[in-house]
Amino acid sequence: MSKLFQANVKENAKLSKSHYLITLHPVKKIKKPEPGQFFMLAVNQNADPLLRRPFSLHRWLGRDLQLLFRSVGKATNILKEKKPGEMLEIIGPLGNSFPLNPSKSKPVLVAGGLGIAPLFALAEKLSQKKPLFFLGAKNREEVLCIEGLNSIGIKPVVSTDDGSLGQKGLITDVLKDFLSRHPSPLTRYCLYACGPKSMLKELFVLTKDLGVKGYFALEENMACGIGACLSCAVNTKKGVKRVCKEGPVFPIDEIIW
Amino acid sequence: MVKKRPVNMKVNLGRLKLKNPVITASGTFGYGAEYSEFVNLNSLGAVVVKGISLKPMDGNPAPRICETPCGMLNSIGLQNIGLNTFLKEKLPYLKQFDTKIIVNILGNSVDDYVKLAEKLEEAKVDAVELNVSCPNVKRGGIIFGTNKKYLEELIVHVKKKVRLPVITKLSPNVTDIREFAKIAENSGSDIISLINTIRGMSINIKTRRPRLSNITGGLSGPAIKPIAVRMVWESYRAVQIPIIGMGGINSFEDAVEFILAGASAVAIGTANFINPGATRDIINGIKSFMIEENINDIKKLVGQVKC
């Protein structure tokens, strides 16, 4: 099965002022993507914008894939206008995936804003283990996927910086509070997080202090997405790694900030 | 019925003979394996791998790239695995393929380049490309590419120690590339390749910061093609040694443009990010063009722009 494939837009739903959920139907069958993996999308066929853009797998529907995105710049503003029937060229699935092991551990998922994109696929995969889900965002506009999570049996704990939805404050503080109230060996939790670097840095310190293990899904500017150009470098204890190849998922304690 | 004559795509870069004029640009194709599922490496004229230094280098902090109109800036910073790991882990893979292997090399001193060239000759690669033009590091070659005396010294010393073909990759970030092309030729360089990236910068007006952590980077992609074509044309008129042309080639038409300007071979770089099969498509495109235009030998097109 080729990693380079064409896909039809099946649906392109507007979720909020600037968030979209696009459903894509690969013309030929593709390799089943795992939570954590991503795709490189060419939003136009004429090399304008020049480079593909990376989008993590949001949801795998068995034959179709869903990507969650925000319209921030040139490429995503083109992507949001794609109509059902239009064709996109994609490379993927790329990168590694979230390890689902620590078999006896309780998964704790922490999403900051659009960081929920890859964590939804993970939550769905882990739903039998009844994962805890912490969802933080700037304001209620930025809180996404509540209904979707409910539909797979997950009731997220929500916080917003301005208190417009859920608790007021940072999701890292909410998590800290939760962990302090549930001291039973913290090693029984496995943390999976994705979100702004500032949030991940906080979680890095928190997990280190409390002895909790887990994984981050990182993102970085990419050109090729396939491990050749070395644009997406991240410093780890094991040397400089590529977010597109050795990542996007990395053990929390391996990353050097 | 008119019988189609087979087209000859073989090119001679002095002693370096390629099955076709299409090669990869250093830094855009990793060490080959990354693209093997998209391109049959046997079909390429040559694979030019990411630049190698004696010791591994970590490169610059991210962000290392950003997109710009019709192009991109990169400040990777010459991250590479170092010579030993390249010889042990990457070269054996490449040797399986029926393609020439050209290794881009970089160093901080003449000695570094000589050591690298010697070891690579021992390992029987087909040619070395002297990286004297990467704009993204303070040390690592740029001093050689922008200083005539140092460039001459470097090439003379390398050529004293090795017999394999030596390619000098020229920097466009100079006042007159013809001068450097001539120095390369006079110092004994077998081939020259141009252009490397052009120094550029991009600022995010919301954060008021440069988009690259290194502040400046090298511009590549379609935006630089006219500059590259012009420099190839100028260099072709200045020297007799063969030229590898590169800079924004995204299609077979672009490749033919460079050949007409004076390039005997072309290197494909940023285009690989747009289309991982770009090298294959360009080879096929050149072939079709030759058939349609009744050109039976690609060498007949080199430098044939009518001026």
Interface residues (C-beta under 8 A of the other chain):
Chain A: S2 K3 L4 A42 A47 D48 P49 L50 L51 R52 K74 I91 E220 N221 M222 A223 C224 I226 G227 A228 C229 L230 S231 C232 A233 V234 N235 G239 V240
Chain B: G27 T28 F29 G30 E34 Y35 E37 F38 K50 D58 G59 P61 A62 P63 R64 I65 C66 E67 C70 G71 M72 N74 I76 Q79 G221 P222 N250 T270 N272 F273 I274 P276 G277
